[in-house]
Amino acid sequence: MLIRTVRIALRQRYAGTAFGLAWLVFGPMLLLAIYSAVYLVVFRIRPANMEAGVYVLYIFSGLVPLINFSQGLTQGAISLAADRSVLLSTVFPPELVPMREVLSSLITTSIAIALILTGGLFMGKASWTWLLVPVVLILLMMFLAGLTWILSLANLVLKDIQQALTYVTIILLVASPIAYTPDMLPDALRLLLYFNPLAYFIVSLQSLIVLGALPEWPIILGMVLFSVASLLLGAYVFSRAKTVFFDYA
C-alpha cells in the first residue's frame, strides 16, 4: 500500500510537465551546475588538494542529500494537513502519510547518488567504501521519518511550522559543509558542525564517495545516535498524540 501511494505521489508531483519523472534527474543536475559555478568561478573556492572535477563531485555529494532531505521534511510536515481525508480512515494508517514523503525523498536521493557514483567511476574514484553508502541513506531516512512524524502532527495545530521550515532549509544550506571541508574552518567554527545533525550525514557521504575513506568515529556515532533517537521519538510521539492532534485537522 505504501509503495503504491509513493508511486502515485511521484507521478502527481510531475504530472503535466514536459519531462515528467525525468525532472528527478534534471533537477539535481541543474542545482549542481549553479552551485558549482558559484564556488568555482565566482568565489574561486576550492580545497587545495582537490581537482576541479573532484571538487564538483564533493559538492554534489553534500548538496543532493541536503536538498532532498529539505524537500522531504517540508512535504512530510504538511502531509497530514494536506491529506485530511485519511486521518479518520480505518484502511490507510495515518502513519504512512508522512512516510510516503520520506520514501519519495529516498527515491530521488538514490537516483541522484547513482549519478554521483557514475561520475566518480569515470573519474577513477571507485572504492569499496561505496558499499556503505546505502547504510548512510537508510540512517538519513530514519532521521527524516522521526522528524516528519512529529512535525506533521505539530503542523495541524501550528501552521507557522511550514513557513519556518523554509528558513530552516536556508540555514542548513549555509551551515552544512557542502562546498567546504571541515578542515577549512577555524577550530571554533568547526565545533559548531557537531550541533548540526545533517552535517554528520553529509560528511559521511562525502568521505565514502569522494575521499574513499570511512568517516571519523565521532561522525559515525553521531549519525547513528541522531537516526535511532529521531525514529524512536517520532514513532512514540505519533502513536501517543495522534488522536489528540487529529481533532485540530
C-alpha positions, 0 to 999 in steps of 0.5 A: 500500500505504501509503495503504491501511494509513493508511486502515485505521489511521484507521478502527481508531483510531475504530472503535466510537465514536459519531462515528467519523472525525468525532472528527478534527474534534471533537477539535481543536475541543474542545482549542481551546475549553479552551485558549482559555478558559484564556488568555482568561478565566482568565489574561486573556492576550492580545497587545495588538494582537490581537482576541479572535477573532484571538487564538483563531485564533493559538492554534489555529494553534500548538496543532493542529500541536503536538498532532498532531505529539505524537500522531504521534511517540508512535504512530510510536515504538511502531509497530514494537513494536506491529506485530511481525508485519511486521518479518520480512515480505518484502511490507510494508517495515518502513519504512512502519510508522512512516510510516503514523503520520506520514501519519495525523498529516498527515491530521488536521493538514490537516483541522484547518488547513482549519478554521483557514483557514475561520475566518480567511476569515470573519474577513477574514484571507485572504492569499496567504501561505496558499499556503505553508502546505502547504510548512510541513506537508510540512517538519513531516512530514519532521521527524516521519518522521526522528524516528519512524524512529529512535525506533521502532527505539530503542523495541524495545530501550528501552521507557522511550522511550514513557513519556518521550515523554509528558513530552516532549509536556508540555514542548513544550506549555509551551515552544512559543509557542502562546498567546504571541508571541515578542515577549512574552518577555524577550530571554533567554527568547526565545533559548531558542525557537531550541533548540526545533525545533517552535517554528520550525514553529509560528511559521511557521504562525502568521505565514502564517495569522494575521499574513499575513506570511512568517516571519523568515529565521532561522525559515525556515532553521531549519525547513528545516535541522531537516526535511532533517537529521531525514529524512536521519538517520532514513532512514540510521539505519533502513536501517543498524540495522534488522536489528540492532534487529529481533532485540530485537522 
